[in-house]
Amino acid sequence: MLPANRRATWLPNVFDDIFGTDWWSETLNSAMTSTRPAVNIAENETEYRVELAAPGLNKKDFKIDLSKNVLTVSSEKEENHEENNDGYMRKEFSYSSFKRSFTLPDTVNGEKIKAEHDNGILTIHIPKKPEAVEKGPRQISIS
């Protein structure tokens, strides 16, 4: 039998060799980052556009709120799957959620915000107020 001090160093090395040194942290990190969708934000003359990449989610899975110029997009999804075949049972479940908030400038028209979902992309159109839209250069006469 090995002395106690050799057992303490030998045992973790066996697990590291079998499972890999970073197996646990890689698993946790990939699970955590997969639930937070990537976001693109674009601006043109008339609106801001926010695009969230959320494959696997449907439009009913999203909730969009606007409160005091803070736009919040969130989702909670729970799935359960059970299979009984030829004397064996397999049961799987998963849960994912995220919440993203964006502070909007005072120049947006919150009453006319629209959202659409297509092919795993949630797009939110945030129009600017008419007075915030640049009308282009104009010449000013001198009196």
VORO-672634 format. One record per residue: residue number from 1; chain; z, x, y of N, C-alpha, C in turn. Coordinates in nm, 3 decimals. Atoms other than C-alpha are relative to their C-alpha. Example, Ala and Ser with C-alpha at 12.3 -4.5 7.8 and 13.67 -1.06 7.14 Angstrom:
<sites>
+------+-------+---------+---------+---------+---------+---------+---------+---------+---------+---------+
| resi | chain |    n.pz |    n.px |    n.py |   ca.pz |   ca.px |   ca.py |    c.pz |    c.px |    c.py |
+------+-------+---------+---------+---------+---------+---------+---------+---------+---------+---------+
|    1 |     A |   0.000 |   0.089 |  -0.119 |   0.780 |   1.230 |  -0.450 |   0.000 |   0.090 |   0.120 |
|    2 |     A |  -0.006 |  -0.082 |  -0.119 |   0.714 |   1.367 |  -0.106 |   0.073 |  -0.077 |   0.109 |
+------+-------+---------+---------+---------+---------+---------+---------+---------+---------+---------+
</sites>
This chain:
<sites>
+------+-------+---------+---------+---------+---------+---------+---------+---------+---------+---------+
| resi | chain |    n.pz |    n.px |    n.py |   ca.pz |   ca.px |   ca.py |    c.pz |    c.px |    c.py |
+------+-------+---------+---------+---------+---------+---------+---------+---------+---------+---------+
|    1 |     A |   0.000 |   0.084 |  -0.118 |   0.000 |   0.000 |   0.000 |   0.000 |   0.089 |   0.124 |
|    2 |     A |   0.009 |  -0.077 |  -0.124 |  -0.082 |   0.121 |   0.350 |   0.125 |  -0.016 |   0.084 |
|    3 |     A |  -0.112 |   0.014 |  -0.093 |   0.191 |   0.195 |   0.600 |  -0.032 |  -0.107 |   0.106 |
|    4 |     A |   0.016 |   0.111 |  -0.097 |   0.246 |  -0.080 |   0.860 |  -0.087 |   0.040 |   0.118 |
|    5 |     A |   0.080 |  -0.039 |  -0.117 |   0.093 |   0.122 |   1.145 |  -0.148 |   0.014 |  -0.034 |
|    6 |     A |   0.141 |  -0.008 |   0.039 |  -0.232 |   0.178 |   0.947 |  -0.057 |  -0.139 |  -0.027 |
|    7 |     A |   0.047 |   0.136 |   0.024 |  -0.253 |  -0.189 |   0.845 |  -0.038 |  -0.069 |   0.131 |
|    8 |     A |   0.025 |   0.065 |  -0.129 |  -0.240 |  -0.299 |   1.208 |  -0.134 |   0.042 |   0.058 |
|    9 |     A |   0.128 |  -0.044 |  -0.055 |  -0.542 |  -0.088 |   1.304 |  -0.115 |  -0.028 |  -0.095 |
|   10 |     A |   0.105 |   0.022 |   0.097 |  -0.736 |  -0.142 |   0.983 |  -0.047 |  -0.144 |  -0.001 |
|   11 |     A |   0.032 |   0.140 |   0.011 |  -0.724 |  -0.523 |   0.978 |  -0.097 |  -0.048 |   0.109 |
|   12 |     A |   0.095 |   0.047 |  -0.100 |  -0.894 |  -0.589 |   1.317 |  -0.139 |   0.058 |  -0.018 |
|   13 |     A |   0.132 |  -0.060 |   0.018 |  -1.176 |  -0.348 |   1.232 |  -0.081 |  -0.074 |  -0.105 |
|   14 |     A |   0.072 |   0.078 |   0.101 |  -1.265 |  -0.550 |   0.921 |  -0.057 |  -0.126 |   0.063 |
|   15 |     A |   0.048 |   0.120 |  -0.065 |  -1.290 |  -0.866 |   1.129 |  -0.110 |   0.031 |   0.101 |
|   16 |     A |   0.105 |  -0.040 |  -0.094 |  -1.491 |  -0.685 |   1.397 |  -0.130 |   0.030 |  -0.073 |
|   17 |     A |   0.120 |  -0.031 |   0.076 |  -1.732 |  -0.558 |   1.132 |  -0.066 |  -0.126 |  -0.054 |
|   18 |     A |   0.056 |   0.123 |   0.057 |  -1.773 |  -0.904 |   0.978 |  -0.054 |  -0.092 |   0.109 |
|   19 |     A |   0.036 |   0.100 |  -0.101 |  -1.784 |  -1.119 |   1.290 |  -0.062 |   0.059 |   0.125 |
|   20 |     A |   0.050 |  -0.061 |  -0.122 |  -1.888 |  -0.871 |   1.558 |   0.107 |   0.000 |   0.107 |
|   21 |     A |  -0.107 |  -0.019 |  -0.097 |  -1.670 |  -0.752 |   1.842 |   0.003 |  -0.111 |   0.104 |
|   22 |     A |   0.006 |   0.097 |  -0.109 |  -1.790 |  -1.004 |   2.103 |  -0.037 |  -0.141 |  -0.047 |
|   23 |     A |   0.045 |   0.129 |   0.051 |  -1.861 |  -1.301 |   1.878 |   0.071 |  -0.115 |   0.070 |
|   24 |     A |  -0.077 |   0.110 |  -0.058 |  -1.583 |  -1.522 |   2.016 |  -0.033 |  -0.019 |   0.148 |
|   25 |     A |   0.026 |   0.014 |  -0.143 |  -1.642 |  -1.446 |   2.386 |  -0.144 |  -0.043 |   0.026 |
|   26 |     A |   0.139 |   0.043 |  -0.017 |  -2.020 |  -1.484 |   2.349 |  -0.015 |  -0.148 |  -0.029 |
|   27 |     A |   0.006 |   0.143 |   0.034 |  -1.972 |  -1.822 |   2.183 |   0.058 |  -0.084 |   0.112 |
|   28 |     A |  -0.062 |   0.077 |  -0.109 |  -1.736 |  -1.945 |   2.455 |  -0.085 |   0.004 |   0.125 |
|   29 |     A |   0.080 |  -0.011 |  -0.121 |  -1.954 |  -1.813 |   2.738 |  -0.128 |  -0.082 |  -0.010 |
|   30 |     A |   0.123 |   0.078 |   0.011 |  -2.273 |  -1.970 |   2.603 |   0.029 |  -0.149 |   0.001 |
|   31 |     A |  -0.035 |   0.143 |  -0.001 |  -2.098 |  -2.303 |   2.545 |   0.035 |  -0.045 |   0.141 |
|   32 |     A |  -0.041 |   0.040 |  -0.135 |  -1.955 |  -2.304 |   2.899 |  -0.119 |  -0.001 |   0.095 |
|   33 |     A |   0.112 |  -0.002 |  -0.093 |  -2.275 |  -2.207 |   3.078 |  -0.105 |  -0.104 |  -0.035 |
|   34 |     A |   0.102 |   0.098 |   0.037 |  -2.486 |  -2.453 |   2.882 |   0.030 |  -0.138 |   0.056 |
|   35 |     A |  -0.032 |   0.132 |  -0.050 |  -2.302 |  -2.748 |   3.034 |  -0.015 |  -0.009 |   0.152 |
|   36 |     A |   0.019 |   0.003 |  -0.145 |  -2.368 |  -2.652 |   3.397 |  -0.148 |   0.021 |   0.031 |
|   37 |     A |   0.144 |  -0.011 |  -0.019 |  -2.728 |  -2.725 |   3.490 |  -0.038 |   0.091 |   0.117 |
|   38 |     A |   0.055 |  -0.081 |  -0.108 |  -2.935 |  -2.489 |   3.701 |  -0.050 |  -0.094 |   0.110 |
|   39 |     A |   0.037 |   0.083 |  -0.114 |  -3.015 |  -2.619 |   4.050 |  -0.100 |   0.074 |   0.089 |
|   40 |     A |   0.092 |  -0.048 |  -0.103 |  -3.310 |  -2.567 |   4.285 |   0.017 |  -0.090 |   0.121 |
|   41 |     A |  -0.008 |   0.076 |  -0.124 |  -3.281 |  -2.671 |   4.649 |  -0.115 |   0.044 |   0.090 |
|   42 |     A |   0.115 |  -0.029 |  -0.085 |  -3.587 |  -2.694 |   4.871 |   0.007 |  -0.087 |   0.125 |
|   43 |     A |   0.005 |   0.075 |  -0.126 |  -3.647 |  -2.808 |   5.229 |  -0.142 |   0.003 |   0.053 |
|   44 |     A |   0.124 |   0.004 |  -0.076 |  -3.957 |  -2.923 |   5.409 |   0.028 |  -0.071 |   0.131 |
|   45 |     A |  -0.018 |   0.058 |  -0.133 |  -4.014 |  -3.091 |   5.746 |   0.075 |  -0.133 |  -0.002 |
|   46 |     A |  -0.055 |   0.136 |   0.001 |  -3.899 |  -3.436 |   5.634 |   0.119 |  -0.022 |  -0.093 |
|   47 |     A |  -0.107 |   0.023 |   0.096 |  -3.647 |  -3.388 |   5.350 |   0.051 |   0.128 |  -0.063 |
|   48 |     A |  -0.053 |  -0.101 |   0.091 |  -3.427 |  -3.175 |   5.130 |  -0.025 |  -0.055 |  -0.140 |
|   49 |     A |   0.021 |   0.043 |   0.138 |  -3.497 |  -3.185 |   4.757 |   0.090 |   0.085 |  -0.090 |
|   50 |     A |  -0.088 |  -0.066 |   0.095 |  -3.238 |  -3.102 |   4.490 |  -0.051 |  -0.032 |  -0.140 |
|   51 |     A |   0.046 |   0.017 |   0.138 |  -3.359 |  -3.048 |   4.133 |   0.102 |   0.060 |  -0.094 |
|   52 |     A |  -0.093 |  -0.046 |   0.102 |  -3.118 |  -3.021 |   3.840 |  -0.070 |   0.000 |  -0.134 |
|   53 |     A |   0.058 |  -0.010 |   0.133 |  -3.244 |  -2.897 |   3.505 |   0.106 |  -0.040 |  -0.101 |
|   54 |     A |  -0.099 |   0.051 |   0.095 |  -3.057 |  -3.102 |   3.245 |  -0.071 |  -0.058 |  -0.122 |
|   55 |     A |   0.068 |   0.051 |   0.119 |  -3.256 |  -3.125 |   2.922 |   0.099 |  -0.065 |  -0.096 |
|   56 |     A |  -0.087 |   0.072 |   0.093 |  -3.113 |  -3.366 |   2.668 |   0.078 |  -0.113 |   0.064 |
|   57 |     A |  -0.069 |   0.109 |  -0.069 |  -2.967 |  -3.595 |   2.934 |  -0.102 |  -0.103 |   0.046 |
|   58 |     A |   0.083 |   0.110 |  -0.050 |  -3.112 |  -3.933 |   3.026 |   0.052 |  -0.044 |   0.136 |
|   59 |     A |  -0.043 |   0.043 |  -0.134 |  -3.095 |  -4.102 |   3.365 |   0.131 |  -0.078 |  -0.004 |
|   60 |     A |  -0.126 |   0.074 |   0.010 |  -2.809 |  -4.324 |   3.242 |   0.120 |   0.093 |  -0.016 |
|   61 |     A |  -0.109 |  -0.096 |   0.017 |  -2.602 |  -4.009 |   3.176 |   0.052 |   0.056 |   0.132 |
|   62 |     A |  -0.036 |  -0.057 |  -0.129 |  -2.588 |  -3.916 |   3.547 |   0.074 |  -0.099 |   0.088 |
|   63 |     A |  -0.066 |   0.078 |  -0.104 |  -2.365 |  -4.040 |   3.825 |  -0.017 |   0.080 |   0.130 |
|   64 |     A |   0.022 |  -0.065 |  -0.129 |  -2.453 |  -3.961 |   4.188 |   0.078 |  -0.076 |   0.106 |
|   65 |     A |  -0.084 |   0.060 |  -0.104 |  -2.206 |  -4.026 |   4.470 |  -0.020 |   0.074 |   0.131 |
|   66 |     A |   0.003 |  -0.059 |  -0.133 |  -2.217 |  -3.967 |   4.845 |   0.124 |  -0.047 |   0.074 |
|   67 |     A |  -0.121 |   0.033 |  -0.075 |  -1.891 |  -3.952 |   5.040 |   0.021 |   0.105 |   0.107 |
|   68 |     A |  -0.023 |  -0.088 |  -0.115 |  -1.848 |  -3.803 |   5.388 |  -0.090 |   0.124 |  -0.004 |
|   69 |     A |   0.102 |  -0.105 |   0.003 |  -2.169 |  -3.597 |   5.363 |   0.014 |   0.100 |  -0.115 |
|   70 |     A |  -0.008 |  -0.081 |   0.121 |  -2.076 |  -3.455 |   5.022 |  -0.067 |  -0.078 |  -0.112 |
|   71 |     A |   0.075 |   0.059 |   0.109 |  -2.327 |  -3.535 |   4.750 |   0.054 |   0.060 |  -0.131 |
|   72 |     A |  -0.056 |  -0.045 |   0.127 |  -2.173 |  -3.516 |   4.401 |  -0.084 |  -0.055 |  -0.114 |
|   73 |     A |   0.075 |   0.038 |   0.119 |  -2.377 |  -3.519 |   4.082 |   0.087 |   0.037 |  -0.120 |
|   74 |     A |  -0.084 |  -0.027 |   0.116 |  -2.185 |  -3.552 |   3.757 |  -0.059 |  -0.067 |  -0.123 |
|   75 |     A |   0.044 |   0.058 |   0.126 |  -2.240 |  -3.632 |   3.393 |   0.108 |   0.022 |  -0.105 |
|   76 |     A |  -0.086 |  -0.011 |   0.118 |  -2.029 |  -3.697 |   3.085 |  -0.077 |  -0.061 |  -0.116 |
|   77 |     A |   0.074 |   0.049 |   0.115 |  -2.189 |  -3.730 |   2.747 |   0.076 |   0.037 |  -0.127 |
|   78 |     A |  -0.067 |  -0.021 |   0.128 |  -2.027 |  -3.772 |   2.408 |  -0.092 |  -0.048 |  -0.110 |
|   79 |     A |   0.085 |   0.037 |   0.112 |  -2.220 |  -3.776 |   2.084 |   0.077 |   0.014 |  -0.130 |
|   80 |     A |  -0.059 |  -0.003 |   0.133 |  -2.102 |  -3.855 |   1.732 |  -0.111 |  -0.023 |  -0.101 |
|   81 |     A |   0.102 |   0.013 |   0.105 |  -2.311 |  -3.813 |   1.421 |   0.070 |   0.010 |  -0.135 |
|   82 |     A |  -0.062 |   0.000 |   0.133 |  -2.202 |  -3.901 |   1.069 |  -0.109 |  -0.026 |  -0.103 |
|   83 |     A |   0.102 |   0.009 |   0.104 |  -2.406 |  -3.862 |   0.752 |   0.069 |  -0.005 |  -0.136 |
|   84 |     A |  -0.052 |   0.010 |   0.137 |  -2.317 |  -3.976 |   0.399 |  -0.118 |  -0.001 |  -0.096 |
|   85 |     A |   0.111 |  -0.011 |   0.095 |  -2.558 |  -3.863 |   0.126 |   0.050 |   0.055 |  -0.133 |
|   86 |     A |  -0.024 |  -0.051 |   0.135 |  -2.514 |  -3.821 |  -0.249 |   0.135 |   0.068 |  -0.018 |
|   87 |     A |  -0.134 |  -0.050 |   0.025 |  -2.141 |  -3.766 |  -0.250 |   0.053 |   0.102 |   0.099 |
|   88 |     A |  -0.055 |  -0.088 |  -0.102 |  -2.107 |  -3.544 |   0.057 |  -0.007 |  -0.069 |   0.135 |
|   89 |     A |  -0.005 |   0.059 |  -0.133 |  -2.019 |  -3.631 |   0.411 |  -0.006 |   0.112 |   0.103 |
|   90 |     A |   0.007 |  -0.094 |  -0.112 |  -2.108 |  -3.446 |   0.730 |   0.025 |  -0.079 |   0.126 |
|   91 |     A |  -0.034 |   0.067 |  -0.124 |  -1.956 |  -3.544 |   1.060 |   0.001 |   0.103 |   0.111 |
|   92 |     A |   0.006 |  -0.090 |  -0.114 |  -2.036 |  -3.377 |   1.390 |   0.021 |  -0.079 |   0.127 |
|   93 |     A |  -0.015 |   0.063 |  -0.130 |  -1.938 |  -3.455 |   1.745 |  -0.010 |   0.109 |   0.106 |
|   94 |     A |   0.008 |  -0.093 |  -0.112 |  -1.998 |  -3.295 |   2.080 |   0.032 |  -0.075 |   0.129 |
|   95 |     A |  -0.035 |   0.056 |  -0.130 |  -1.886 |  -3.352 |   2.436 |  -0.045 |   0.100 |   0.106 |
|   96 |     A |   0.040 |  -0.087 |  -0.110 |  -2.040 |  -3.213 |   2.752 |   0.018 |  -0.074 |   0.131 |
|   97 |     A |  -0.014 |   0.060 |  -0.133 |  -1.973 |  -3.271 |   3.118 |  -0.023 |   0.107 |   0.105 |
|   98 |     A |   0.010 |  -0.090 |  -0.114 |  -2.043 |  -3.119 |   3.454 |   0.018 |  -0.080 |   0.127 |
|   99 |     A |  -0.013 |   0.062 |  -0.131 |  -1.985 |  -3.192 |   3.820 |  -0.043 |   0.105 |   0.102 |
|  100 |     A |   0.047 |  -0.089 |  -0.106 |  -2.174 |  -3.033 |   4.109 |   0.006 |  -0.075 |   0.132 |
|  101 |     A |  -0.010 |   0.063 |  -0.133 |  -2.109 |  -3.104 |   4.479 |  -0.074 |   0.083 |   0.101 |
|  102 |     A |   0.079 |  -0.065 |  -0.105 |  -2.326 |  -3.024 |   4.779 |   0.037 |  -0.062 |   0.134 |
|  103 |     A |  -0.029 |   0.048 |  -0.135 |  -2.224 |  -3.052 |   5.144 |  -0.131 |  -0.013 |   0.075 |
|  104 |     A |   0.125 |   0.027 |  -0.070 |  -2.508 |  -3.212 |   5.337 |   0.018 |   0.017 |   0.150 |
|  105 |     A |  -0.009 |  -0.011 |  -0.146 |  -2.584 |  -3.140 |   5.702 |   0.001 |  -0.139 |   0.065 |
|  106 |     A |  -0.004 |   0.127 |  -0.073 |  -2.535 |  -3.413 |   5.964 |  -0.139 |  -0.056 |   0.029 |
|  107 |     A |   0.136 |   0.041 |  -0.033 |  -2.912 |  -3.431 |   6.004 |  -0.066 |  -0.084 |  -0.110 |
|  108 |     A |   0.062 |   0.078 |   0.108 |  -2.969 |  -3.622 |   5.676 |   0.030 |  -0.149 |   0.016 |
|  109 |     A |  -0.016 |   0.145 |   0.000 |  -3.012 |  -3.996 |   5.636 |   0.054 |  -0.040 |  -0.137 |
|  110 |     A |  -0.065 |   0.031 |   0.126 |  -2.762 |  -4.078 |   5.361 |  -0.037 |  -0.135 |  -0.058 |
|  111 |     A |   0.035 |   0.135 |   0.047 |  -2.875 |  -4.441 |   5.339 |  -0.131 |  -0.002 |  -0.078 |
|  112 |     A |   0.133 |   0.002 |   0.063 |  -3.221 |  -4.344 |   5.214 |  -0.017 |   0.106 |  -0.110 |
|  113 |     A |   0.008 |  -0.096 |   0.109 |  -3.135 |  -4.090 |   4.944 |  -0.051 |  -0.071 |  -0.126 |
|  114 |     A |   0.057 |   0.056 |   0.123 |  -3.336 |  -4.151 |   4.626 |   0.004 |   0.106 |  -0.109 |
|  115 |     A |  -0.001 |  -0.092 |   0.113 |  -3.323 |  -3.998 |   4.279 |  -0.095 |  -0.049 |  -0.107 |
|  116 |     A |   0.087 |   0.033 |   0.112 |  -3.561 |  -3.984 |   3.986 |   0.025 |   0.101 |  -0.112 |
|  117 |     A |  -0.020 |  -0.085 |   0.117 |  -3.541 |  -3.842 |   3.636 |  -0.130 |   0.003 |  -0.079 |
|  118 |     A |   0.125 |  -0.013 |   0.074 |  -3.843 |  -3.705 |   3.454 |   0.004 |   0.126 |  -0.085 |
|  119 |     A |   0.016 |  -0.112 |   0.092 |  -3.868 |  -3.485 |   3.147 |   0.112 |   0.105 |   0.011 |
|  120 |     A |  -0.113 |  -0.091 |  -0.005 |  -3.518 |  -3.334 |   3.172 |   0.035 |   0.055 |   0.137 |
|  121 |     A |  -0.027 |  -0.045 |  -0.137 |  -3.526 |  -3.281 |   3.550 |   0.044 |  -0.119 |   0.084 |
|  122 |     A |  -0.048 |   0.101 |  -0.095 |  -3.316 |  -3.489 |   3.789 |  -0.037 |   0.051 |   0.139 |
|  123 |     A |   0.041 |  -0.036 |  -0.135 |  -3.472 |  -3.480 |   4.137 |   0.060 |  -0.098 |   0.099 |
|  124 |     A |  -0.062 |   0.081 |  -0.104 |  -3.282 |  -3.605 |   4.441 |  -0.070 |   0.029 |   0.131 |
|  125 |     A |   0.068 |  -0.013 |  -0.129 |  -3.475 |  -3.666 |   4.764 |   0.097 |  -0.043 |   0.109 |
|  126 |     A |  -0.096 |   0.025 |  -0.108 |  -3.258 |  -3.643 |   5.074 |  -0.077 |   0.007 |   0.133 |
|  127 |     A |   0.081 |  -0.002 |  -0.123 |  -3.455 |  -3.749 |   5.385 |   0.082 |   0.041 |   0.123 |
|  128 |     A |  -0.063 |  -0.037 |  -0.128 |  -3.380 |  -3.609 |   5.729 |  -0.009 |  -0.119 |   0.095 |
|  129 |     A |   0.007 |   0.102 |  -0.104 |  -3.304 |  -3.837 |   6.022 |  -0.123 |   0.026 |   0.086 |
|  130 |     A |   0.122 |  -0.019 |  -0.081 |  -3.608 |  -3.898 |   6.242 |   0.019 |   0.099 |   0.115 |
|  131 |     A |  -0.021 |  -0.091 |  -0.113 |  -3.452 |  -3.709 |   6.534 |   0.015 |   0.145 |  -0.046 |
|  132 |     A |  -0.013 |  -0.137 |   0.051 |  -3.399 |  -3.405 |   6.308 |  -0.134 |   0.059 |  -0.043 |
|  133 |     A |   0.132 |  -0.047 |   0.042 |  -3.765 |  -3.384 |   6.209 |  -0.071 |   0.062 |   0.120 |
|  134 |     A |   0.072 |  -0.067 |  -0.108 |  -3.950 |  -3.130 |   6.419 |  -0.138 |  -0.062 |   0.015 |
|  135 |     A |   0.129 |   0.063 |  -0.028 |  -4.251 |  -3.282 |   6.584 |  -0.107 |   0.104 |   0.035 |
|  136 |     A |   0.096 |  -0.103 |  -0.033 |  -4.421 |  -2.950 |   6.644 |   0.015 |   0.042 |   0.146 |
|  137 |     A |  -0.013 |  -0.048 |  -0.139 |  -4.465 |  -2.757 |   6.965 |  -0.063 |  -0.098 |   0.099 |
|  138 |     A |   0.058 |   0.080 |  -0.106 |  -4.529 |  -2.938 |   7.287 |   0.005 |   0.081 |   0.128 |
|  139 |     A |   0.006 |  -0.071 |  -0.127 |  -4.620 |  -2.816 |   7.629 |   0.084 |  -0.074 |   0.103 |
|  140 |     A |  -0.086 |   0.057 |  -0.103 |  -4.374 |  -2.872 |   7.908 |  -0.062 |   0.032 |   0.135 |
|  141 |     A |   0.059 |  -0.024 |  -0.132 |  -4.515 |  -2.922 |   8.253 |   0.106 |   0.046 |   0.099 |
|  142 |     A |  -0.089 |  -0.053 |  -0.102 |  -4.362 |  -2.744 |   8.549 |  -0.016 |  -0.084 |   0.126 |
|  143 |     A |   0.012 |   0.082 |  -0.120 |  -4.282 |  -2.959 |   8.853 |   0.026 |   0.082 |   0.124 |
+------+-------+---------+---------+---------+---------+---------+---------+---------+---------+---------+
</sites>
